Amino acid sequence: MEITQLIKEAVAKAVSELYQHTVQESEVQVAPTRKEFEGDYTIVVFPFTRAAKKAPPVLAEELGNHLTENVDDITGFNVIKGFLNLTISETYWTKFLLSVSAQENYGTHASNGKKAVVEFSSPNTNKPLHLGHIRNILLGWSMSQILDAAGYDVNRVQIINDRGVHICKSMLAWQKYGEGNTPESLNRKGDHLVGEYYVVYNNEEKEQRAALKAAGDSDTEPQILQEAREMLRKWEANDPEIRQLWETMNGWVYSGFNETYGNLGVSFDKLYYESKTYLLGKDMIEKGLEKGVFYKETDGSVWTDLTDAKLDKKIVLRSDGTSVYVTQDLGTAQERYKDFQMDKSIYVVGDEQDYHFNVLFEILKRLGESYADGLYHLSYGMVELPSGKMKSREGTVVDADDLMKEVVAIAREESLERGDVSGLTGERQQEAWRRIGMAALKFHMIRVTPRKKMLFDPKESVDIQGQSGPFVQYSYVRTKSVLAKAGDWDIDISGYKTPQPQEKELLILIRKYPDTILEAAKNYDPSLIANYAYELAKSYNKFFHDIPILRAETEAGKGFRLTLTQMVGRVLTSALDLLGIEVPERM
């Protein structure tokens, strides 16, 4: 039986026998003992003091004696201020290591029969992906990997914002100033080219506004904005020329997006397009009016009153019958459920949209949609660079492609200084630098709890001595090096009975891996996996420096430590894969 489960059952049984009080196993709090105290696992006894009618230290002492007398794998205990620290038998750890090393996919969970949809990225087609998108994409991808490892059947989707006046602004600027240039004629990525014309448009609009203001006419819309609005009207009227231009320029952008996604190592199972979904919610509005979820104002606009949920009143349909964003999202949510019948639907969107998703989810609940309780907004904070904030309209965004090139270049430079991959040549060397650089980027982005704002420092992210992806990769490569030096080994470790503290620390961390996956899935927090991987890597490096592996005192000890090294490497590889990080051959 898994050790924490064994402890929970034993404690629940002990409380029942000693104090005639029924305790559910879920109520028993078990955690690894803090390093400064003796023991392997700690029990919090405070929840049982009322039933026992005893002070926590006395209760802990009685529980400790009962457990050591009745449970073979619990061999000792100590009490610190009402916390019960348990020592697990030496033979248990060897049995545990033998058990997990025989499991091909240790840590991942069998199917739970449930489905999950993760929506992430969801860009606009008027500019390339940038630094903010990278955090979104990496959070979404790792969250989908974690849910998959937790037993869900996962589908990855995005909704592409391919319509609206902002899209027309890029189109209009290209029409006016593009001179027929294409990505092919300029040898440019299509999303970069379209993004340049978005900046051109906004610069021109700014100049026209300034001119109007100087002429004392601040109330008049700039001519170029009027033209953009006219282009949108033509698009909505299916003007063939405008539609053709729209399809052409969007095609350029999609090609560029796909290249970026490929470099990030992500893909999608289905794409939704706003140009096809923006009218979907209107039928739901009609049904909601019948149910009393919505009401009409005198001007014909449709609203919902969410003041009782502290969300104010919200318009869902304009007086002219046109939809707003929440209208579209209502329809898309329903369409997605028809496609996947999911139990969970996770939206990875920045925290500036917290209110929007609170409104969306509340409306869906009031409409009685069966999937409403499974909706979750994975909200995340803004990403900044040491140089400050970014503004896409002014062309000051940090392009995703440029950022990836930068971290790979830094990884190459630092690797050459250390001589890490000197044994590799040509494409293998280039591939190692790519993997190290991308690990730096991904780990640095994911290690911060999503809700927090974060500062991304490319130089810091590549630091092999810090809390970084390259450090975790380096630890993995170290396990491979140790195993390579051992050569062929097949040593019976069943007789090994004296695990060292450093070995126990690793074993406790390895045992924690399946639970960490479940916790990350439950809390929608990939940073738990990143920080777990770092702790395991750090612990292995301490073990490597403190404990002889190939020169162990006994053959059984050598085999135990090699098996432990092998298991650490496997878990690190698995955890990094959940973050979308590949391991290199050499470092």
C-alpha positions as CSV (number, residue, x, y, z in Angstrom):
1,M,0.0,0.0,0.0
2,E,1.2,3.6,-0.7
3,I,2.7,4.9,2.5
4,T,0.6,8.1,3.0
5,Q,-2.5,6.1,2.5
6,L,-1.3,3.5,4.9
7,I,-0.6,6.2,7.5
8,K,-4.0,7.8,7.0
9,E,-5.8,4.5,7.5
10,A,-3.7,3.6,10.6
11,V,-4.3,7.0,12.2
12,A,-8.0,6.9,11.5
13,K,-8.1,3.4,13.0
14,A,-6.0,4.5,16.0
15,V,-8.3,7.4,16.9
16,S,-11.3,5.1,16.7
17,E,-9.8,2.5,19.0
18,L,-8.2,4.9,21.5
19,Y,-10.9,7.5,21.7
20,Q,-14.0,5.9,20.2
21,H,-14.3,8.7,17.6
22,T,-14.8,8.1,13.9
23,V,-12.3,9.9,11.6
24,Q,-12.4,9.9,7.8
25,E,-9.1,9.2,6.2
26,S,-9.5,12.4,4.3
27,E,-9.4,14.3,7.6
28,V,-5.9,13.0,8.4
29,Q,-3.2,15.5,7.4
30,V,0.0,13.9,6.3
31,A,3.1,15.7,5.0
32,P,6.8,15.0,4.6
33,T,8.6,16.0,7.8
34,R,10.6,19.2,7.6
35,K,14.3,18.7,7.1
36,E,15.3,20.2,10.5
37,F,13.3,17.5,12.4
38,E,13.8,13.8,12.8
39,G,11.3,11.6,10.9
40,D,9.9,10.9,7.5
41,Y,6.2,12.0,7.7
42,T,4.4,14.3,10.0
43,I,0.8,14.0,11.3
44,V,-1.2,17.1,12.5
45,V,-3.0,15.9,15.6
46,F,-4.8,19.1,16.5
47,P,-8.1,18.1,14.7
48,F,-8.4,15.1,17.1
49,T,-7.9,16.9,20.4
50,R,-11.5,17.6,21.1
51,A,-12.5,13.9,20.7
52,A,-9.6,12.7,22.8
53,K,-10.0,15.4,25.4
54,K,-6.3,15.7,25.7
55,A,-3.6,18.2,25.0
56,P,-1.9,17.9,21.6
57,P,1.5,16.7,22.9
58,V,-0.1,14.0,25.0
59,L,-2.4,12.9,22.2
60,A,0.5,12.8,19.8
61,E,2.5,10.6,22.2
62,E,-0.3,8.2,22.6
63,L,-0.9,8.0,18.9
64,G,2.8,7.5,18.2
65,N,3.0,4.6,20.7
66,H,-0.1,2.9,19.2
67,L,1.1,3.3,15.6
68,T,4.6,1.9,16.3
69,E,3.1,-1.1,18.1
70,N,0.5,-1.9,15.5
71,V,1.9,-0.9,12.1
72,D,5.0,-2.8,10.8
73,D,6.3,-0.1,8.5
74,I,6.2,2.6,11.3
75,T,9.2,2.0,13.5
76,G,9.6,5.2,15.5
77,F,8.2,8.6,16.3
78,N,8.9,11.9,18.1
79,V,6.6,14.7,19.1
80,I,7.2,18.4,18.5
81,K,4.6,20.8,20.0
82,G,1.7,18.5,19.1
83,F,3.0,17.4,15.7
84,L,3.7,13.7,15.4
85,N,6.7,12.8,13.3
86,L,6.8,9.2,12.1
87,T,9.9,7.2,11.1
88,I,9.2,4.7,8.3
89,S,11.0,1.3,8.3
90,E,14.2,1.0,6.3
91,T,12.9,-2.1,4.4
92,Y,9.8,-0.1,3.2
93,W,11.9,2.3,1.2
94,T,13.7,-0.6,-0.7
95,K,10.3,-2.2,-1.4
96,F,9.0,1.2,-2.6
97,L,11.9,1.8,-4.9
98,L,11.6,-1.7,-6.4
99,S,7.9,-1.1,-6.9
100,V,8.0,2.3,-8.6
101,S,11.0,1.4,-10.8
102,A,8.9,-1.4,-12.3
103,Q,6.2,1.1,-13.3
104,E,6.6,2.3,-16.9
105,N,4.6,5.5,-16.5
106,Y,5.2,6.2,-12.9
107,G,3.3,9.3,-11.7
108,T,0.6,9.5,-14.3
109,H,-2.9,8.3,-13.5
110,A,-5.3,6.0,-15.2
111,S,-8.3,7.4,-17.0
112,N,-10.9,8.9,-14.7
113,G,-13.5,8.8,-17.4
114,K,-13.8,12.6,-17.6
115,K,-13.1,15.0,-20.4
116,A,-11.5,18.4,-20.3
117,V,-11.1,21.2,-22.8
118,V,-8.3,23.8,-22.5
119,E,-8.6,27.0,-24.5
120,F,-5.4,29.0,-24.8
121,S,-3.4,31.4,-27.0
122,S,-6.5,32.8,-28.9
123,P,-4.7,35.6,-30.7
124,N,-5.8,38.4,-33.0
125,T,-4.9,38.2,-36.6
126,N,-3.6,41.7,-36.9
127,K,-0.2,41.1,-35.2
128,P,2.3,38.4,-34.3
129,L,2.4,36.5,-31.1
130,H,4.3,38.3,-28.3
131,L,5.7,37.8,-24.8
132,G,2.3,37.9,-23.2
133,H,1.0,35.2,-25.6
134,I,4.0,33.0,-24.6
135,R,3.0,32.9,-21.0
136,N,-0.6,32.1,-22.1
137,I,0.5,29.4,-24.5
138,L,2.9,27.8,-22.0
139,L,0.4,27.8,-19.2
140,G,-2.3,26.4,-21.5
141,W,-0.1,23.7,-22.9
142,S,1.3,22.6,-19.5
143,M,-2.1,22.6,-18.0
144,S,-3.4,20.4,-20.7
145,Q,-0.5,18.0,-20.2
146,I,-1.1,17.9,-16.5
147,L,-4.8,17.2,-16.8
148,D,-3.9,14.4,-19.2
149,A,-1.5,13.0,-16.7
150,A,-4.2,13.3,-14.0
151,G,-6.5,11.0,-16.0
152,Y,-8.6,13.4,-18.1
153,D,-9.3,13.0,-21.8
154,V,-8.0,16.4,-23.0
155,N,-8.7,18.5,-26.0
156,R,-6.7,21.7,-26.8
157,V,-8.5,24.5,-28.6
158,Q,-8.2,28.1,-29.4
159,I,-10.6,30.8,-30.7
160,I,-8.9,33.1,-33.2
161,N,-10.1,36.7,-33.2
162,D,-10.1,37.2,-37.0
163,R,-12.8,39.9,-37.3
164,G,-13.5,43.4,-36.2
165,V,-12.2,46.9,-36.8
166,H,-8.7,46.2,-35.5
167,I,-8.3,43.5,-38.1
168,C,-9.5,46.0,-40.8
169,K,-6.8,48.5,-39.6
170,S,-4.0,46.2,-40.7
171,M,-5.8,45.4,-43.9
172,L,-6.4,49.1,-44.7
173,A,-2.8,50.0,-44.0
174,W,-1.5,47.3,-46.3
175,Q,-4.0,48.4,-49.0
176,K,-2.8,52.0,-48.8
177,Y,0.9,51.5,-48.2
178,G,1.7,47.9,-48.9
179,E,2.6,48.3,-52.6
180,G,1.7,44.7,-53.2
181,N,4.3,43.3,-50.9
182,T,3.8,39.8,-49.6
183,P,5.7,37.6,-47.1
184,E,7.3,35.8,-50.0
185,S,8.4,38.9,-51.9
186,L,10.0,40.3,-48.7
187,N,11.1,37.0,-47.2
188,R,9.2,37.8,-44.0
189,K,7.0,35.8,-41.7
190,G,3.4,36.6,-42.6
191,D,2.3,37.5,-39.0
192,H,5.3,39.9,-38.7
193,L,4.4,41.7,-42.0
194,V,0.8,42.1,-41.0
195,G,1.8,43.4,-37.6
196,E,4.0,46.0,-39.2
197,Y,1.0,47.4,-41.0
198,Y,-1.0,47.5,-37.8
199,V,1.7,49.8,-36.4
200,V,1.7,51.8,-39.6
201,Y,-2.1,52.3,-39.3
202,N,-1.9,53.4,-35.7
203,N,0.9,55.9,-36.4
204,E,-1.2,57.4,-39.2
205,E,-4.3,57.6,-37.0
206,K,-2.2,59.3,-34.3
207,E,-0.9,61.9,-36.7
208,Q,-4.4,62.6,-38.1
209,R,-5.8,63.0,-34.5
210,A,-3.0,65.4,-33.7
211,A,-3.7,67.5,-36.8
212,L,-7.4,67.6,-36.0
213,K,-6.6,68.7,-32.5
214,A,-4.3,71.4,-33.7
215,A,-7.0,72.7,-36.0
216,G,-9.4,72.8,-33.0
217,D,-11.5,69.9,-34.3
218,S,-10.9,67.2,-31.7
219,D,-14.5,65.7,-32.0
220,T,-14.1,64.6,-35.6
221,E,-12.9,61.0,-36.2
222,P,-9.6,60.8,-38.2
223,Q,-10.2,60.0,-41.9
224,I,-8.3,56.7,-41.7
225,L,-10.5,55.5,-38.8
226,Q,-13.6,56.3,-40.8
227,E,-12.1,54.2,-43.7
228,A,-11.4,51.3,-41.4
229,R,-15.0,51.4,-40.1
230,E,-16.2,51.4,-43.7
231,M,-14.0,48.4,-44.5
232,L,-15.6,46.6,-41.6
233,R,-19.1,47.4,-42.9
234,K,-18.1,46.0,-46.3
235,W,-16.7,42.9,-44.7
236,E,-19.9,42.3,-42.8
237,A,-21.8,42.8,-46.1
238,N,-19.6,40.1,-47.7
239,D,-18.0,42.5,-50.2
240,P,-16.0,40.0,-52.4
241,E,-12.9,42.3,-52.7
242,I,-12.6,42.9,-49.0
243,R,-13.3,39.3,-48.1
244,Q,-10.5,38.2,-50.5
245,L,-8.1,40.6,-48.9
246,W,-9.1,39.4,-45.4
247,E,-8.6,35.8,-46.3
248,T,-5.2,36.5,-47.9
249,M,-3.8,38.5,-45.0
250,N,-5.2,36.1,-42.4
251,G,-3.6,33.3,-44.4
252,W,-0.3,35.0,-44.0
253,V,-0.8,35.3,-40.3
254,Y,-1.9,31.7,-39.8
255,S,1.2,30.5,-41.5
256,G,3.3,32.6,-39.2
257,F,1.4,31.5,-36.1
258,N,1.9,27.8,-37.0
259,E,5.7,28.3,-37.3
260,T,5.8,29.9,-33.9
261,Y,3.6,27.2,-32.4
262,G,5.9,24.6,-33.9
263,N,8.9,26.2,-32.3
264,L,7.1,26.3,-28.9
265,G,6.2,22.6,-29.3
266,V,2.4,23.1,-29.0
267,S,-0.6,22.1,-31.2
268,F,-4.4,22.3,-31.1
269,D,-7.1,19.7,-31.6
270,K,-9.6,22.3,-32.9
271,L,-9.7,25.9,-33.9
272,Y,-12.6,28.2,-33.5
273,Y,-12.9,31.4,-35.5
274,E,-14.7,34.5,-34.2
275,S,-15.9,35.2,-37.8
276,K,-17.9,32.0,-37.5
277,T,-18.9,32.2,-33.8
278,Y,-19.8,35.8,-33.2
279,L,-23.5,35.2,-34.0
280,L,-23.9,31.9,-32.1
281,G,-25.2,33.3,-28.9
282,K,-28.3,35.0,-30.3
283,D,-30.5,31.9,-29.9
284,M,-29.4,31.6,-26.3
285,I,-30.4,35.2,-25.7
286,E,-33.9,34.5,-27.0
287,K,-34.3,31.5,-24.8
288,G,-32.9,33.5,-21.9
289,L,-35.6,36.2,-22.4
290,E,-38.3,33.5,-22.2
291,K,-36.8,32.2,-18.9
292,G,-36.4,35.7,-17.5
293,V,-32.6,35.6,-17.3
294,F,-32.5,38.6,-19.7
295,Y,-34.8,41.6,-20.1
296,K,-35.3,44.2,-22.9
297,E,-34.8,48.0,-22.4
298,T,-37.0,50.5,-24.2
299,D,-34.4,51.0,-27.0
300,G,-34.5,47.2,-27.8
301,S,-31.2,46.3,-26.2
302,V,-31.1,43.2,-24.1
303,W,-29.5,43.1,-20.6
304,T,-29.1,40.8,-17.6
305,D,-29.2,42.0,-14.0
306,L,-26.4,40.3,-12.0
307,T,-26.4,42.8,-9.1
308,D,-27.4,40.0,-6.7
309,A,-24.1,38.3,-7.6
310,K,-22.2,41.6,-7.3
311,L,-21.6,41.8,-11.0
312,D,-23.8,44.8,-11.9
313,K,-26.0,44.9,-15.0
314,K,-24.6,43.6,-18.3
315,I,-25.7,44.2,-21.9
316,V,-25.8,41.0,-24.0
317,L,-27.3,42.4,-27.2
318,R,-27.2,46.0,-28.6
319,S,-30.3,47.9,-29.6
320,D,-29.5,47.3,-33.3
321,G,-29.4,43.5,-32.7
322,T,-25.7,43.1,-32.9
323,S,-23.8,40.9,-30.5
324,V,-21.2,41.9,-27.9
325,Y,-18.3,39.7,-26.7
326,V,-20.3,37.9,-24.0
327,T,-22.9,37.0,-26.6
328,Q,-20.3,35.3,-28.8
329,D,-18.8,33.5,-25.8
330,L,-22.2,32.2,-24.7
331,G,-22.7,30.6,-28.1
332,T,-19.1,29.3,-28.3
333,A,-19.4,27.7,-24.9
334,Q,-22.5,25.8,-26.1
335,E,-20.9,24.9,-29.4
336,R,-17.9,23.5,-27.6
337,Y,-20.0,21.4,-25.3
338,K,-21.7,19.9,-28.4
339,D,-18.3,19.1,-29.8
340,F,-16.7,17.6,-26.7
341,Q,-19.3,17.0,-23.9
342,M,-16.5,18.0,-21.5
343,D,-16.7,17.9,-17.7
344,K,-14.2,20.7,-17.4
345,S,-13.6,23.7,-19.7
346,I,-10.6,25.9,-18.8
347,Y,-10.1,29.3,-20.3
348,V,-6.5,30.5,-20.2
349,V,-6.9,34.3,-20.4
350,G,-5.2,37.2,-18.7
351,D,-6.5,38.7,-15.4
352,E,-7.8,41.8,-17.1
353,Q,-10.7,39.6,-18.2
354,D,-11.6,38.4,-14.7
355,Y,-14.9,40.3,-14.7
356,H,-15.9,39.1,-18.2
357,F,-15.5,35.5,-17.2
358,N,-17.4,36.0,-13.9
359,V,-20.2,37.4,-16.0
360,L,-20.1,34.7,-18.6
361,F,-20.1,31.8,-16.1
362,E,-22.9,33.4,-14.0
363,I,-25.1,33.8,-17.1
364,L,-24.5,30.2,-18.2
365,K,-25.4,29.0,-14.7
366,R,-28.6,31.0,-14.8
367,L,-29.5,29.6,-18.2
368,G,-29.2,26.2,-16.7
369,E,-26.4,24.9,-19.0
370,S,-25.3,21.5,-17.8
371,Y,-21.6,22.2,-18.2
372,A,-21.7,25.5,-16.3
373,D,-20.3,24.1,-13.1
374,G,-17.2,22.8,-14.9
375,L,-16.1,26.2,-16.3
376,Y,-12.8,27.7,-15.0
377,H,-10.9,30.9,-15.8
378,L,-7.2,30.2,-15.5
379,S,-6.3,33.8,-14.9
380,Y,-2.7,35.0,-15.1
381,G,-0.8,38.2,-14.4
382,M,1.0,40.4,-16.9
383,V,4.5,39.6,-18.0
384,E,7.1,42.4,-18.0
385,L,10.7,42.7,-19.0
386,P,13.4,44.6,-17.1
387,S,12.8,47.4,-19.7
388,G,9.1,47.8,-18.8
389,K,5.7,47.3,-20.3
390,M,4.9,46.6,-24.0
391,K,2.5,48.3,-26.3
392,S,1.5,46.5,-29.6
393,R,0.0,49.6,-31.2
394,E,3.4,51.4,-30.9
395,G,5.4,48.4,-32.0
396,T,7.2,48.1,-28.7
397,V,6.0,44.5,-28.0
398,V,8.6,41.8,-27.5
399,D,8.0,39.4,-30.4
400,A,7.7,35.8,-29.5
401,D,10.0,34.6,-32.2
402,D,12.6,37.1,-31.3
403,L,12.4,36.2,-27.7
404,M,12.9,32.5,-28.5
405,K,15.9,33.3,-30.6
406,E,17.4,35.5,-27.8
407,V,17.2,32.8,-25.1
408,V,18.7,30.2,-27.5
409,A,21.5,32.6,-28.3
410,I,22.2,33.2,-24.6
411,A,22.1,29.4,-24.0
412,R,24.6,28.9,-26.8
413,E,26.9,31.7,-25.5
414,E,27.0,30.4,-22.0
415,S,27.3,26.8,-23.1
416,L,30.3,27.6,-25.2
417,E,31.9,29.4,-22.2
418,R,31.5,26.3,-20.1
419,G,32.3,23.8,-22.8
420,D,29.2,21.8,-22.0
421,V,28.4,20.3,-25.4
422,S,32.0,20.1,-26.8
423,G,31.4,16.4,-27.4
424,L,28.6,17.2,-29.8
425,T,29.0,18.6,-33.3
426,G,26.8,20.1,-36.0
427,E,23.1,19.7,-35.8
428,R,23.3,17.8,-32.5
429,Q,25.1,20.8,-30.9
430,Q,22.5,23.2,-32.3
431,E,19.7,21.0,-31.1
432,A,21.2,20.9,-27.6
433,W,21.4,24.7,-27.5
434,R,17.8,25.0,-28.7
435,R,16.6,22.6,-26.0
436,I,18.5,24.4,-23.3
437,G,17.3,27.9,-24.4
438,M,13.6,26.8,-24.7
439,A,13.8,25.1,-21.3
440,A,15.0,28.4,-19.9
441,L,12.1,30.3,-21.4
442,K,9.4,27.7,-20.5
443,F,10.5,27.0,-17.0
444,H,10.9,30.7,-16.1
445,M,7.4,31.4,-17.4
446,I,5.7,28.5,-15.7
447,R,7.5,28.5,-12.3
448,V,5.5,31.5,-11.1
449,T,2.0,30.9,-9.8
450,P,-0.3,32.1,-12.7
451,R,-2.1,34.7,-10.7
452,K,1.0,36.6,-10.0
453,K,2.5,39.2,-12.3
454,M,6.0,38.3,-13.3
455,L,9.2,39.8,-14.6
456,F,11.0,37.8,-17.4
457,D,14.7,38.2,-17.4
458,P,16.2,36.2,-20.4
459,K,19.7,36.2,-18.8
460,E,18.4,34.9,-15.4
461,S,16.3,32.3,-17.1
462,V,19.3,30.6,-18.5
463,D,21.3,30.6,-15.3
464,I,22.4,27.0,-14.8
465,Q,23.1,27.6,-11.1
466,G,19.6,29.1,-10.4
467,Q,16.0,28.0,-10.2
468,S,15.9,27.4,-13.9
469,G,15.0,24.9,-16.6
470,P,18.7,24.4,-17.5
471,F,19.4,23.5,-13.9
472,V,16.8,20.8,-13.9
473,Q,18.0,19.6,-17.3
474,Y,21.6,19.5,-16.0
475,S,20.5,17.4,-13.1
476,Y,18.8,14.9,-15.5
477,V,22.0,14.8,-17.7
478,R,23.9,14.1,-14.5
479,T,21.7,11.0,-13.8
480,K,22.4,9.8,-17.4
481,S,26.2,10.3,-16.9
482,V,26.2,8.3,-13.7
483,L,24.3,5.4,-15.3
484,A,26.6,5.5,-18.4
485,K,29.7,5.2,-16.1
486,A,28.1,2.2,-14.3
487,G,27.8,0.4,-17.6
488,D,25.7,-2.8,-17.5
489,W,24.4,-3.5,-14.0
490,D,21.9,-5.8,-12.7
491,I,22.2,-5.9,-8.9
492,D,19.8,-7.3,-6.4
493,I,18.9,-4.5,-4.0
494,S,16.2,-6.3,-2.0
495,G,18.6,-6.7,0.9
496,Y,19.5,-3.0,1.2
497,K,18.2,-1.9,4.6
498,T,20.0,1.3,5.6
499,P,18.9,4.3,3.4
500,Q,20.8,7.4,4.1
501,P,18.9,10.7,4.9
502,Q,19.7,12.0,1.4
503,E,18.3,8.8,-0.1
504,K,15.2,9.1,2.0
505,E,14.7,12.7,0.9
506,L,14.8,11.6,-2.7
507,L,12.4,8.7,-2.1
508,I,9.9,10.9,-0.3
509,L,10.1,13.4,-3.2
510,I,9.6,10.6,-5.8
511,R,6.6,9.3,-3.8
512,K,5.2,12.8,-3.9
513,Y,5.1,13.0,-7.7
514,P,1.7,11.4,-8.4
515,D,0.1,13.5,-5.7
516,T,1.7,16.7,-7.1
517,I,0.2,16.0,-10.5
518,L,-3.2,15.7,-9.0
519,E,-2.7,18.8,-6.9
520,A,-1.6,20.8,-10.0
521,A,-4.6,19.6,-11.9
522,K,-7.0,20.4,-9.0
523,N,-5.6,23.9,-8.5
524,Y,-5.0,24.6,-12.2
525,D,-1.4,25.5,-11.3
526,P,1.5,24.2,-13.5
527,S,4.0,26.1,-11.3
528,L,3.6,23.2,-8.8
529,I,5.1,20.8,-11.3
530,A,8.0,23.3,-12.1
531,N,8.8,23.8,-8.5
532,Y,8.6,20.1,-7.7
533,A,11.0,19.4,-10.6
534,Y,13.4,22.0,-9.2
535,E,13.2,20.5,-5.6
536,L,13.9,17.0,-7.0
537,A,16.8,18.2,-9.1
538,K,18.3,20.1,-6.1
539,S,17.9,17.1,-3.8
540,Y,19.6,14.8,-6.4
541,N,22.6,17.1,-6.7
542,K,23.0,17.1,-2.9
543,F,22.8,13.4,-2.9
544,F,25.3,13.1,-5.8
545,H,27.8,15.3,-3.9
546,D,27.3,13.7,-0.4
547,I,26.8,10.0,-1.1
548,P,29.2,7.6,-3.1
549,I,27.2,5.9,-5.8
550,L,29.5,3.8,-7.9
551,R,31.8,3.3,-4.9
552,A,29.1,2.4,-2.4
553,E,30.1,0.2,0.6
554,T,28.2,-2.8,-0.7
555,E,26.9,-4.1,-4.0
556,A,23.3,-3.8,-2.8
557,G,24.0,-0.2,-1.8
558,K,25.5,0.5,-5.3
559,G,22.5,-1.1,-7.0
560,F,20.1,0.8,-4.7
561,R,21.7,4.1,-5.5
562,L,21.9,3.4,-9.3
563,T,18.2,2.4,-9.2
564,L,17.4,5.6,-7.3
565,T,19.4,7.6,-9.8
566,Q,17.6,6.0,-12.7
567,M,14.2,6.8,-11.1
568,V,15.1,10.4,-10.5
569,G,16.0,10.7,-14.2
570,R,12.7,9.2,-15.2
571,V,10.7,11.5,-12.9
572,L,12.6,14.6,-14.0
573,T,11.9,13.7,-17.7
574,S,8.3,13.1,-17.0
575,A,7.9,16.4,-15.0
576,L,9.7,18.4,-17.7
577,D,7.5,16.9,-20.4
578,L,4.4,18.1,-18.5
579,L,6.0,21.6,-18.9
580,G,6.7,21.1,-22.6
581,I,10.4,20.9,-21.9
582,E,12.7,18.4,-23.7
583,V,15.9,17.0,-22.2
584,P,19.3,17.4,-24.0
585,E,21.9,14.7,-24.6
586,R,24.7,16.7,-23.0
587,M,25.2,19.9,-21.0
